[in-house]
Amino acid sequence: MRARNGVRLAVNLVNGSTLAGLAVARIGGARLSRCPEGLLAGTGYRLPVPSAPAFTMGNVIITRRDLLDVDSDLFRHEARHATQYAWFGGLIMLPLYFTAAGLSWLLSGDVGSWNAFERAAGLADGGYLNRPLRSSLSTWPRSRSGTRRTW
């Protein structure tokens, strides 16, 4: 394991996000298996929320799928989220993430397109589309002359 992955593993254990991920995986009936980079996969998750094909808590990637291919774009996307948990203080990331998802929805009608966490993890790798801003926002703000303001 690379040193940076070992640091991520240790930080996510200390900040409690991996333990929370293990609890959520267990509550959802997921089967746990070890993955590269110090990550765990919880496959066969059975709860209806969240609706995403996979989600991450600490170093635990949870999915409804029976198998999570460690060479897939989705695995790499979720591994980047594991790193975000370490950078943003563990479970503190959840309200930050949901705020970013809400702002993304307000901006584009999609919770992922303009979500800073999803963009940093790679939109396409996570199965998200890069949707444009809502048309009502693409023309705002304008000066009285009709030209777009630069802030």
VMD Tcl script that builds the backbone (N, CA, C; Angstrom):
set m [mol new atoms 453]
animate dup $m
set s [atomselect $m all]
$s set {name element resname resid chain x y z} {
  {N N MET 1 A 0.847 -1.174 0.000}
  {CA C MET 1 A 0.000 0.000 0.000}
  {C C MET 1 A 0.893 1.239 0.000}
  {N N ARG 2 A 0.535 2.203 -0.849}
  {CA C ARG 2 A 1.282 3.450 -0.893}
  {C C ARG 2 A 1.095 4.217 0.412}
  {N N ALA 3 A 2.079 5.024 0.738}
  {CA C ALA 3 A 2.036 5.789 1.995}
  {C C ALA 3 A 0.787 6.666 2.078}
  {N N ARG 4 A 0.419 7.317 0.969}
  {CA C ARG 4 A -0.751 8.214 1.012}
  {C C ARG 4 A -2.042 7.439 1.296}
  {N N ASN 5 A -2.131 6.210 0.806}
  {CA C ASN 5 A -3.311 5.398 1.089}
  {C C ASN 5 A -3.317 4.933 2.543}
  {N N GLY 6 A -2.137 4.676 3.089}
  {CA C GLY 6 A -2.034 4.332 4.499}
  {C C GLY 6 A -2.435 5.500 5.392}
  {N N VAL 7 A -2.040 6.702 4.991}
  {CA C VAL 7 A -2.439 7.899 5.742}
  {C C VAL 7 A -3.951 8.068 5.669}
  {N N ARG 8 A -4.529 7.913 4.482}
  {CA C ARG 8 A -5.980 8.025 4.327}
  {C C ARG 8 A -6.697 7.009 5.205}
  {N N LEU 9 A -6.206 5.781 5.206}
  {CA C LEU 9 A -6.791 4.727 6.031}
  {C C LEU 9 A -6.760 5.115 7.506}
  {N N ALA 10 A -5.618 5.563 7.982}
  {CA C ALA 10 A -5.473 5.935 9.397}
  {C C ALA 10 A -6.355 7.128 9.748}
  {N N VAL 11 A -6.351 8.153 8.910}
  {CA C VAL 11 A -7.146 9.352 9.190}
  {C C VAL 11 A -8.634 9.012 9.228}
  {N N ASN 12 A -9.103 8.202 8.283}
  {CA C ASN 12 A -10.525 7.855 8.254}
  {C C ASN 12 A -10.928 6.917 9.388}
  {N N LEU 13 A -9.988 6.161 9.906}
  {CA C LEU 13 A -10.281 5.373 11.109}
  {C C LEU 13 A -10.413 6.299 12.319}
  {N N VAL 14 A -9.476 7.236 12.449}
  {CA C VAL 14 A -9.479 8.151 13.594}
  {C C VAL 14 A -10.692 9.085 13.553}
  {N N ASN 15 A -11.060 9.586 12.365}
  {CA C ASN 15 A -12.171 10.546 12.297}
  {C C ASN 15 A -13.547 9.878 12.353}
  {N N GLY 16 A -13.583 8.560 12.392}
  {CA C GLY 16 A -14.839 7.829 12.580}
  {C C GLY 16 A -15.630 7.538 11.327}
  {N N SER 17 A -15.201 8.066 10.180}
  {CA C SER 17 A -15.995 7.879 8.965}
  {C C SER 17 A -15.972 6.433 8.470}
  {N N THR 18 A -14.848 5.740 8.626}
  {CA C THR 18 A -14.803 4.336 8.206}
  {C C THR 18 A -15.677 3.481 9.114}
  {N N LEU 19 A -15.654 3.751 10.403}
  {CA C LEU 19 A -16.517 3.004 11.331}
  {C C LEU 19 A -17.989 3.237 10.999}
  {N N ALA 20 A -18.342 4.473 10.664}
  {CA C ALA 20 A -19.722 4.771 10.252}
  {C C ALA 20 A -20.056 4.015 8.965}
  {N N GLY 21 A -19.102 3.961 8.025}
  {CA C GLY 21 A -19.308 3.213 6.789}
  {C C GLY 21 A -19.526 1.735 7.033}
  {N N LEU 22 A -18.774 1.180 7.958}
  {CA C LEU 22 A -18.960 -0.230 8.307}
  {C C LEU 22 A -20.347 -0.457 8.904}
  {N N ALA 23 A -20.800 0.467 9.737}
  {CA C ALA 23 A -22.130 0.344 10.342}
  {C C ALA 23 A -23.224 0.431 9.285}
  {N N VAL 24 A -23.113 1.395 8.365}
  {CA C VAL 24 A -24.118 1.550 7.307}
  {C C VAL 24 A -24.134 0.316 6.413}
  {N N ALA 25 A -22.966 -0.191 6.062}
  {CA C ALA 25 A -22.896 -1.399 5.229}
  {C C ALA 25 A -23.578 -2.571 5.930}
  {N N ARG 26 A -23.335 -2.714 7.208}
  {CA C ARG 26 A -23.941 -3.818 7.970}
  {C C ARG 26 A -25.454 -3.662 8.050}
  {N N ILE 27 A -25.922 -2.449 8.368}
  {CA C ILE 27 A -27.371 -2.192 8.452}
  {C C ILE 27 A -28.043 -2.475 7.110}
  {N N GLY 28 A -27.345 -2.148 6.012}
  {CA C GLY 28 A -27.880 -2.365 4.675}
  {C C GLY 28 A -27.694 -3.772 4.146}
  {N N GLY 29 A -27.140 -4.658 4.945}
  {CA C GLY 29 A -26.979 -6.052 4.529}
  {C C GLY 29 A -25.875 -6.290 3.527}
  {N N ALA 30 A -24.921 -5.375 3.422}
  {CA C ALA 30 A -23.831 -5.522 2.450}
  {C C ALA 30 A -22.790 -6.524 2.939}
  {N N ARG 31 A -22.185 -7.211 1.991}
  {CA C ARG 31 A -21.078 -8.125 2.269}
  {C C ARG 31 A -19.772 -7.356 2.092}
  {N N LEU 32 A -18.899 -7.437 3.070}
  {CA C LEU 32 A -17.641 -6.688 3.030}
  {C C LEU 32 A -16.507 -7.520 2.470}
  {N N SER 33 A -15.669 -6.869 1.673}
  {CA C SER 33 A -14.456 -7.505 1.170}
  {C C SER 33 A -13.368 -6.447 1.066}
  {N N ARG 34 A -12.129 -6.893 1.176}
  {CA C ARG 34 A -10.989 -5.984 1.069}
  {C C ARG 34 A -10.710 -5.655 -0.387}
  {N N CYS 35 A -10.280 -4.420 -0.586}
  {CA C CYS 35 A -9.917 -3.936 -1.917}
  {C C CYS 35 A -8.521 -3.325 -1.848}
  {N N PRO 36 A -7.939 -3.036 -3.000}
  {CA C PRO 36 A -6.654 -2.335 -2.997}
  {C C PRO 36 A -6.777 -0.962 -2.336}
  {N N GLU 37 A -5.641 -0.377 -2.048}
  {CA C GLU 37 A -5.544 0.991 -1.532}
  {C C GLU 37 A -6.115 1.143 -0.127}
  {N N GLY 38 A -6.262 0.046 0.616}
  {CA C GLY 38 A -6.789 0.118 1.968}
  {C C GLY 38 A -8.280 0.344 2.048}
  {N N LEU 39 A -8.977 0.099 0.953}
  {CA C LEU 39 A -10.420 0.308 0.901}
  {C C LEU 39 A -11.173 -1.000 1.135}
  {N N LEU 40 A -12.423 -0.872 1.525}
  {CA C LEU 40 A -13.328 -2.008 1.670}
  {C C LEU 40 A -14.510 -1.801 0.739}
  {N N ALA 41 A -15.033 -2.890 0.189}
  {CA C ALA 41 A -16.242 -2.824 -0.637}
  {C C ALA 41 A -17.366 -3.515 0.110}
  {N N GLY 42 A -18.487 -2.820 0.216}
  {CA C GLY 42 A -19.701 -3.409 0.763}
  {C C GLY 42 A -20.662 -3.631 -0.386}
  {N N THR 43 A -20.759 -4.860 -0.869}
  {CA C THR 43 A -21.594 -5.168 -2.031}
  {C C THR 43 A -22.908 -5.795 -1.586}
  {N N GLY 44 A -23.905 -5.678 -2.450}
  {CA C GLY 44 A -25.210 -6.250 -2.149}
  {C C GLY 44 A -26.014 -5.429 -1.145}
  {N N TYR 45 A -25.721 -4.136 -1.059}
  {CA C TYR 45 A -26.435 -3.229 -0.160}
  {C C TYR 45 A -27.914 -3.228 -0.526}
  {N N ARG 46 A -28.816 -3.329 0.465}
  {CA C ARG 46 A -30.237 -3.527 0.167}
  {C C ARG 46 A -31.159 -2.371 0.538}
  {N N LEU 47 A -30.661 -1.305 1.145}
  {CA C LEU 47 A -31.553 -0.202 1.505}
  {C C LEU 47 A -31.817 0.689 0.281}
  {N N PRO 48 A -32.970 1.352 0.214}
  {CA C PRO 48 A -33.306 2.158 -0.968}
  {C C PRO 48 A -32.586 3.503 -1.051}
  {N N VAL 49 A -31.983 3.950 0.033}
  {CA C VAL 49 A -31.288 5.233 0.004}
  {C C VAL 49 A -29.826 5.042 0.346}
  {N N PRO 50 A -28.957 5.787 -0.272}
  {CA C PRO 50 A -29.213 6.717 -1.367}
  {C C PRO 50 A -29.434 5.966 -2.678}
  {N N SER 51 A -29.902 6.690 -3.673}
  {CA C SER 51 A -30.227 6.049 -4.948}
  {C C SER 51 A -29.012 5.878 -5.866}
  {N N ALA 52 A -27.883 6.432 -5.497}
  {CA C ALA 52 A -26.671 6.346 -6.322}
  {C C ALA 52 A -26.232 4.890 -6.492}
  {N N PRO 53 A -25.536 4.586 -7.591}
  {CA C PRO 53 A -25.072 3.211 -7.795}
  {C C PRO 53 A -24.041 2.777 -6.748}
  {N N ALA 54 A -23.364 3.733 -6.163}
  {CA C ALA 54 A -22.403 3.461 -5.092}
  {C C ALA 54 A -22.235 4.746 -4.291}
  {N N PHE 55 A -21.822 4.588 -3.044}
  {CA C PHE 55 A -21.486 5.748 -2.223}
  {C C PHE 55 A -20.404 5.324 -1.250}
  {N N THR 56 A -19.743 6.293 -0.691}
  {CA C THR 56 A -18.593 6.023 0.149}
  {C C THR 56 A -18.760 6.693 1.501}
  {N N MET 57 A -18.320 5.997 2.534}
  {CA C MET 57 A -18.204 6.576 3.873}
  {C C MET 57 A -16.845 6.156 4.408}
  {N N GLY 58 A -15.974 7.117 4.580}
  {CA C GLY 58 A -14.613 6.793 4.989}
  {C C GLY 58 A -13.952 5.934 3.935}
  {N N ASN 59 A -13.394 4.810 4.351}
  {CA C ASN 59 A -12.732 3.913 3.409}
  {C C ASN 59 A -13.631 2.763 2.967}
  {N N VAL 60 A -14.938 2.916 3.145}
  {CA C VAL 60 A -15.891 1.866 2.777}
  {C C VAL 60 A -16.718 2.339 1.577}
  {N N ILE 61 A -16.603 1.617 0.473}
  {CA C ILE 61 A -17.391 1.874 -0.725}
  {C C ILE 61 A -18.573 0.916 -0.679}
  {N N ILE 62 A -19.782 1.462 -0.733}
  {CA C ILE 62 A -20.994 0.660 -0.579}
  {C C ILE 62 A -21.787 0.715 -1.886}
  {N N THR 63 A -22.245 -0.450 -2.337}
  {CA C THR 63 A -22.991 -0.528 -3.593}
  {C C THR 63 A -24.026 -1.644 -3.541}
  {N N ARG 64 A -25.073 -1.502 -4.346}
  {CA C ARG 64 A -26.073 -2.564 -4.484}
  {C C ARG 64 A -25.572 -3.684 -5.398}
  {N N ARG 65 A -24.565 -3.388 -6.159}
  {CA C ARG 65 A -24.021 -4.381 -7.086}
  {C C ARG 65 A -23.468 -5.580 -6.324}
  {N N ASP 66 A -23.450 -6.726 -6.993}
  {CA C ASP 66 A -22.901 -7.941 -6.386}
  {C C ASP 66 A -21.380 -7.939 -6.387}
  {N N LEU 67 A -20.803 -7.129 -7.264}
  {CA C LEU 67 A -19.351 -7.073 -7.399}
  {C C LEU 67 A -18.951 -5.645 -7.730}
  {N N LEU 68 A -17.865 -5.188 -7.176}
  {CA C LEU 68 A -17.315 -3.869 -7.506}
  {C C LEU 68 A -15.942 -4.099 -8.121}
  {N N ASP 69 A -15.833 -3.847 -9.409}
  {CA C ASP 69 A -14.590 -4.046 -10.141}
  {C C ASP 69 A -13.577 -2.983 -9.718}
  {N N VAL 70 A -12.473 -3.407 -9.139}
  {CA C VAL 70 A -11.478 -2.454 -8.645}
  {C C VAL 70 A -10.721 -1.757 -9.773}
  {N N ASP 71 A -10.898 -2.204 -10.998}
  {CA C ASP 71 A -10.287 -1.546 -12.148}
  {C C ASP 71 A -11.264 -0.622 -12.868}
  {N N SER 72 A -12.437 -0.401 -12.284}
  {CA C SER 72 A -13.468 0.393 -12.954}
  {C C SER 72 A -13.345 1.885 -12.629}
  {N N ASP 73 A -13.935 2.686 -13.502}
  {CA C ASP 73 A -14.005 4.125 -13.265}
  {C C ASP 73 A -14.768 4.412 -11.979}
  {N N LEU 74 A -15.841 3.658 -11.721}
  {CA C LEU 74 A -16.640 3.880 -10.522}
  {C C LEU 74 A -15.809 3.650 -9.255}
  {N N PHE 75 A -14.999 2.604 -9.241}
  {CA C PHE 75 A -14.145 2.354 -8.075}
  {C C PHE 75 A -13.185 3.520 -7.859}
  {N N ARG 76 A -12.552 3.994 -8.934}
  {CA C ARG 76 A -11.611 5.115 -8.814}
  {C C ARG 76 A -12.327 6.370 -8.322}
  {N N HIS 77 A -13.539 6.619 -8.813}
  {CA C HIS 77 A -14.344 7.758 -8.382}
  {C C HIS 77 A -14.619 7.668 -6.878}
  {N N GLU 78 A -15.067 6.520 -6.426}
  {CA C GLU 78 A -15.394 6.349 -5.010}
  {C C GLU 78 A -14.142 6.402 -4.142}
  {N N ALA 79 A -13.008 5.920 -4.658}
  {CA C ALA 79 A -11.746 6.013 -3.913}
  {C C ALA 79 A -11.375 7.483 -3.684}
  {N N ARG 80 A -11.659 8.333 -4.671}
  {CA C ARG 80 A -11.399 9.771 -4.494}
  {C C ARG 80 A -12.292 10.344 -3.395}
  {N N HIS 81 A -13.529 9.855 -3.289}
  {CA C HIS 81 A -14.396 10.294 -2.193}
  {C C HIS 81 A -13.815 9.870 -0.841}
  {N N ALA 82 A -13.226 8.689 -0.780}
  {CA C ALA 82 A -12.598 8.240 0.472}
  {C C ALA 82 A -11.518 9.231 0.898}
  {N N THR 83 A -10.754 9.714 -0.067}
  {CA C THR 83 A -9.728 10.714 0.221}
  {C C THR 83 A -10.373 12.015 0.698}
  {N N GLN 84 A -11.496 12.382 0.108}
  {CA C GLN 84 A -12.200 13.591 0.547}
  {C C GLN 84 A -12.633 13.485 2.004}
  {N N TYR 85 A -13.066 12.316 2.441}
  {CA C TYR 85 A -13.419 12.137 3.849}
  {C C TYR 85 A -12.223 12.446 4.748}
  {N N ALA 86 A -11.047 12.033 4.337}
  {CA C ALA 86 A -9.844 12.312 5.133}
  {C C ALA 86 A -9.534 13.804 5.138}
  {N N TRP 87 A -9.633 14.453 3.989}
  {CA C TRP 87 A -9.313 15.883 3.884}
  {C C TRP 87 A -10.298 16.765 4.634}
  {N N PHE 88 A -11.569 16.378 4.620}
  {CA C PHE 88 A -12.616 17.255 5.160}
  {C C PHE 88 A -13.094 16.853 6.552}
  {N N GLY 89 A -12.323 16.052 7.267}
  {CA C GLY 89 A -12.630 15.797 8.666}
  {C C GLY 89 A -13.619 14.690 8.942}
  {N N GLY 90 A -13.769 13.763 8.043}
  {CA C GLY 90 A -14.640 12.623 8.294}
  {C C GLY 90 A -16.105 12.937 8.076}
  {N N LEU 91 A -16.904 12.664 9.085}
  {CA C LEU 91 A -18.356 12.802 8.945}
  {C C LEU 91 A -18.798 14.252 8.748}
  {N N ILE 92 A -17.917 15.199 9.014}
  {CA C ILE 92 A -18.216 16.603 8.707}
  {C C ILE 92 A -18.440 16.766 7.206}
  {N N MET 93 A -17.883 15.851 6.443}
  {CA C MET 93 A -18.062 15.930 4.991}
  {C C MET 93 A -19.525 15.762 4.582}
  {N N LEU 94 A -20.307 15.012 5.350}
  {CA C LEU 94 A -21.700 14.763 4.942}
  {C C LEU 94 A -22.517 16.046 4.804}
  {N N PRO 95 A -22.571 16.942 5.803}
  {CA C PRO 95 A -23.327 18.177 5.572}
  {C C PRO 95 A -22.711 19.049 4.478}
  {N N LEU 96 A -21.391 19.015 4.346}
  {CA C LEU 96 A -20.746 19.773 3.267}
  {C C LEU 96 A -21.163 19.212 1.907}
  {N N TYR 97 A -21.150 17.886 1.798}
  {CA C TYR 97 A -21.532 17.225 0.547}
  {C C TYR 97 A -22.995 17.530 0.201}
  {N N PHE 98 A -23.888 17.406 1.182}
  {CA C PHE 98 A -25.309 17.641 0.916}
  {C C PHE 98 A -25.586 19.105 0.578}
  {N N THR 99 A -24.836 20.009 1.171}
  {CA C THR 99 A -24.953 21.427 0.807}
  {C C THR 99 A -24.508 21.625 -0.643}
  {N N ALA 100 A -23.384 21.014 -1.000}
  {CA C ALA 100 A -22.898 21.111 -2.383}
  {C C ALA 100 A -23.889 20.487 -3.356}
  {N N ALA 101 A -24.535 19.383 -2.966}
  {CA C ALA 101 A -25.539 18.738 -3.826}
  {C C ALA 101 A -26.748 19.649 -4.001}
  {N N GLY 102 A -27.172 20.297 -2.917}
  {CA C GLY 102 A -28.301 21.226 -3.010}
  {C C GLY 102 A -27.993 22.416 -3.895}
  {N N LEU 103 A -26.799 22.962 -3.756}
  {CA C LEU 103 A -26.402 24.082 -4.620}
  {C C LEU 103 A -26.341 23.645 -6.074}
  {N N SER 104 A -25.829 22.441 -6.310}
  {CA C SER 104 A -25.775 21.917 -7.669}
  {C C SER 104 A -27.177 21.793 -8.253}
  {N N TRP 105 A -28.108 21.303 -7.445}
  {CA C TRP 105 A -29.491 21.166 -7.925}
  {C C TRP 105 A -30.086 22.533 -8.240}
  {N N LEU 106 A -29.842 23.521 -7.386}
  {CA C LEU 106 A -30.349 24.870 -7.648}
  {C C LEU 106 A -29.756 25.439 -8.936}
  {N N LEU 107 A -28.482 25.176 -9.175}
  {CA C LEU 107 A -27.799 25.718 -10.342}
  {C C LEU 107 A -28.154 25.004 -11.639}
  {N N SER 108 A -28.370 23.671 -11.564}
  {CA C SER 108 A -28.506 22.912 -12.802}
  {C C SER 108 A -29.677 21.935 -12.845}
  {N N GLY 109 A -30.364 21.742 -11.711}
  {CA C GLY 109 A -31.420 20.739 -11.671}
  {C C GLY 109 A -30.897 19.329 -11.495}
  {N N ASP 110 A -29.616 19.205 -11.154}
  {CA C ASP 110 A -28.975 17.910 -10.979}
  {C C ASP 110 A -28.059 17.990 -9.755}
  {N N VAL 111 A -28.117 16.983 -8.890}
  {CA C VAL 111 A -27.349 17.045 -7.645}
  {C C VAL 111 A -25.850 16.827 -7.829}
  {N N GLY 112 A -25.439 16.317 -8.970}
  {CA C GLY 112 A -24.030 16.021 -9.168}
  {C C GLY 112 A -23.266 16.971 -10.056}
  {N N SER 113 A -23.923 17.526 -11.068}
  {CA C SER 113 A -23.220 18.279 -12.105}
  {C C SER 113 A -22.343 19.413 -11.588}
  {N N TRP 114 A -22.847 20.182 -10.648}
  {CA C TRP 114 A -22.096 21.326 -10.124}
  {C C TRP 114 A -21.708 21.123 -8.663}
  {N N ASN 115 A -21.752 19.886 -8.197}
  {CA C ASN 115 A -21.330 19.534 -6.846}
  {C C ASN 115 A -19.795 19.479 -6.839}
  {N N ALA 116 A -19.171 20.324 -6.038}
  {CA C ALA 116 A -17.708 20.402 -6.025}
  {C C ALA 116 A -17.067 19.064 -5.680}
  {N N PHE 117 A -17.689 18.272 -4.812}
  {CA C PHE 117 A -17.132 16.978 -4.431}
  {C C PHE 117 A -17.191 15.993 -5.592}
  {N N GLU 118 A -18.287 15.998 -6.335}
  {CA C GLU 118 A -18.410 15.103 -7.492}
  {C C GLU 118 A -17.486 15.525 -8.620}
  {N N ARG 119 A -17.353 16.819 -8.823}
  {CA C ARG 119 A -16.427 17.302 -9.851}
  {C C ARG 119 A -14.996 16.887 -9.524}
  {N N ALA 120 A -14.614 17.037 -8.250}
  {CA C ALA 120 A -13.255 16.678 -7.842}
  {C C ALA 120 A -13.021 15.169 -7.939}
  {N N ALA 121 A -14.064 14.376 -7.782}
  {CA C ALA 121 A -13.935 12.919 -7.876}
  {C C ALA 121 A -14.037 12.428 -9.322}
  {N N GLY 122 A -14.406 13.311 -10.241}
  {CA C GLY 122 A -14.539 12.943 -11.649}
  {C C GLY 122 A -15.975 12.627 -11.997}
  {N N LEU 123 A -16.672 13.591 -12.586}
  {CA C LEU 123 A -18.098 13.422 -12.893}
  {C C LEU 123 A -18.372 12.172 -13.710}
  {N N ALA 124 A -17.697 12.050 -14.824}
  {CA C ALA 124 A -17.963 10.926 -15.734}
  {C C ALA 124 A -17.643 9.589 -15.068}
  {N N ASP 125 A -16.573 9.536 -14.275}
  {CA C ASP 125 A -16.207 8.292 -13.599}
  {C C ASP 125 A -17.309 7.831 -12.653}
  {N N GLY 126 A -18.038 8.779 -12.059}
  {CA C GLY 126 A -19.125 8.447 -11.149}
  {C C GLY 126 A -20.464 8.283 -11.832}
  {N N GLY 127 A -20.489 8.439 -13.151}
  {CA C GLY 127 A -21.733 8.292 -13.906}
  {C C GLY 127 A -22.573 9.559 -13.948}
  {N N TYR 128 A -21.977 10.699 -13.595}
  {CA C TYR 128 A -22.706 11.969 -13.611}
  {C C TYR 128 A -22.512 12.671 -14.947}
  {N N LEU 129 A -23.520 13.429 -15.333}
  {CA C LEU 129 A -23.437 14.245 -16.539}
  {C C LEU 129 A -23.000 15.651 -16.168}
  {N N ASN 130 A -22.330 16.303 -17.071}
  {CA C ASN 130 A -21.920 17.688 -16.881}
  {C C ASN 130 A -23.018 18.582 -17.459}
  {N N ARG 131 A -24.069 18.767 -16.685}
  {CA C ARG 131 A -25.221 19.539 -17.156}
  {C C ARG 131 A -24.915 21.033 -17.120}
  {N N PRO 132 A -25.504 21.776 -18.039}
  {CA C PRO 132 A -25.288 23.232 -18.036}
  {C C PRO 132 A -26.071 23.889 -16.896}
  {N N LEU 133 A -25.711 25.122 -16.635}
  {CA C LEU 133 A -26.477 25.904 -15.667}
  {C C LEU 133 A -27.893 26.093 -16.175}
  {N N ARG 134 A -28.830 26.253 -15.242}
  {CA C ARG 134 A -30.209 26.549 -15.647}
  {C C ARG 134 A -30.207 27.808 -16.509}
  {N N SER 135 A -31.082 27.860 -17.479}
  {CA C SER 135 A -31.095 28.996 -18.405}
  {C C SER 135 A -31.340 30.311 -17.682}
  {N N SER 136 A -32.107 30.295 -16.615}
  {CA C SER 136 A -32.363 31.533 -15.877}
  {C C SER 136 A -31.105 32.048 -15.190}
  {N N LEU 137 A -30.141 31.163 -14.937}
  {CA C LEU 137 A -28.901 31.586 -14.299}
  {C C LEU 137 A -27.816 31.950 -15.288}
  {N N SER 138 A -27.893 31.426 -16.478}
  {CA C SER 138 A -26.825 31.671 -17.437}
  {C C SER 138 A -26.792 33.111 -17.919}
  {N N THR 139 A -27.859 33.841 -17.701}
  {CA C THR 139 A -27.887 35.247 -18.103}
  {C C THR 139 A -27.775 36.189 -16.918}
  {N N TRP 140 A -27.598 35.660 -15.723}
  {CA C TRP 140 A -27.539 36.486 -14.528}
  {C C TRP 140 A -26.118 36.558 -14.016}
  {N N PRO 141 A -25.621 37.602 -13.458}
  {CA C PRO 141 A -26.204 38.938 -13.425}
  {C C PRO 141 A -25.775 39.742 -14.643}
  {N N ARG 142 A -26.582 40.660 -15.025}
  {CA C ARG 142 A -26.270 41.555 -16.141}
  {C C ARG 142 A -26.326 42.995 -15.649}
  {N N SER 143 A -25.518 43.802 -16.254}
  {CA C SER 143 A -25.541 45.223 -15.914}
  {C C SER 143 A -26.711 45.875 -16.637}
  {N N ARG 144 A -26.942 47.109 -16.380}
  {CA C ARG 144 A -28.046 47.832 -17.045}
  {C C ARG 144 A -27.857 47.905 -18.548}
  {N N SER 145 A -26.623 47.852 -19.003}
  {CA C SER 145 A -26.376 47.921 -20.442}
  {C C SER 145 A -26.642 46.587 -21.133}
  {N N GLY 146 A -26.910 45.537 -20.346}
  {CA C GLY 146 A -27.188 44.233 -20.933}
  {C C GLY 146 A -25.973 43.350 -21.066}
  {N N THR 147 A -24.797 43.871 -20.755}
  {CA C THR 147 A -23.604 43.024 -20.823}
  {C C THR 147 A -23.437 42.294 -19.504}
  {N N ARG 148 A -22.818 41.190 -19.588}
  {CA C ARG 148 A -22.621 40.365 -18.397}
  {C C ARG 148 A -21.579 40.983 -17.468}
  {N N ARG 149 A -21.886 41.011 -16.203}
  {CA C ARG 149 A -20.947 41.552 -15.229}
  {C C ARG 149 A -19.825 40.562 -14.975}
  {N N THR 150 A -18.665 41.087 -14.741}
  {CA C THR 150 A -17.553 40.252 -14.274}
  {C C THR 150 A -17.256 40.665 -12.856}
  {N N TRP 151 A -17.217 39.736 -11.998}
  {CA C TRP 151 A -17.036 40.041 -10.568}
  {C C TRP 151 A -15.602 40.021 -10.233}
}
mol reanalyze $m
mol bondsrecalc $m
mol representation Tube
mol addrep $m
